[in-house]
């Protein structure tokens, strides 16, 4: 017989996070059923927690792609400038605690356990989602640790995202692409409207990239909110070296530089600290999975790009590499619009199809069948690690192996 749950016993860290993952809806695992189009629960939660979100300065970062990299670069630069910096990002790759860090150090297991234990009755009473609980945890932690500033990454969208209860020093929107269209809208303008929801009254906003469809949306919202607006893509090229090697980081760096320029109105940040912030971003924040080089011979890169907007850039960079044969270890989640991403992949590659080890993972045979419609040919493997190991054993020294298609695929490899 199963062991009965004892309500007054203290759960350990694994039991606590298992409860958070399994008992409540979470977009990362379940997809559509976890999305709540309402901020009511988050507002109730921060009131219950005595409004931690007003006890620290913040920067709010939204966008289709590049949110994590941009947030981490801003955090790294502020750390180099000597500040205590909170960083809230999602999803995590290996451990839930990656989502909530101060100066690169993840939140302690004890803090997570105690926070859930102390607030579990409230969570259950109001049926809070995983994301709502996690946002509350992050804000409570940053307030109690008295960070100088926290960089807060939007989970999805912006207008109705749980993080959108803060009044930041600065808002940042990296770019707009077609992703999560079932929630955010099926055009760039509709998605831009949702992301523009983080633009606050009199708070400056930096737009990383825009198109003729999205620029008017941002300008109208900024005008309504009397928010100064800056377009980073119009800035000149960045001359700094960055530890994040993806070509797509060049635009993120332009966005970061404009953001830091505005933050210099509040914080003392020197040019050397900016330089070191870019150079030490991985060491300072622990960011992983962005054009991450795993091996030299054969050359292996893992990248978390998972929508057409992001994959197009990564695959373009692969095309520019020198190699003999290309091997692609590929897995996706089951709500991915394969008709938009599979045509981007090269036909002249060996494919290793597998299913990410989560409930939302798409069966590898289904991916193989769909890929065949686009001329992509390969074998099916029972796990991501088996697919990866087979690619490693098959590839010659001068070959290139790309691991991707989903954050969860990368998580299983690194």
Beta strands, then each sheet from edge to edge (+ up, - down):
strand 1: 57-62
strand 2: 85-88
strand 3: 100-102
strand 4: 105-106
strand 5: 149-153
strand 6: 170-173
strand 7: 205-207
strand 8: 229-231
strand 9: 292-295
strand 10: 299-302
strand 11: 326-330
strand 12: 350-353
strand 13: 378-380
strand 14: 400-404
sheet 1: 4+ 3- 2+ 5+ 1+ 6+ 7+ 8+
sheet 2: 9+ 10- 14- 11- 12- 13-
end
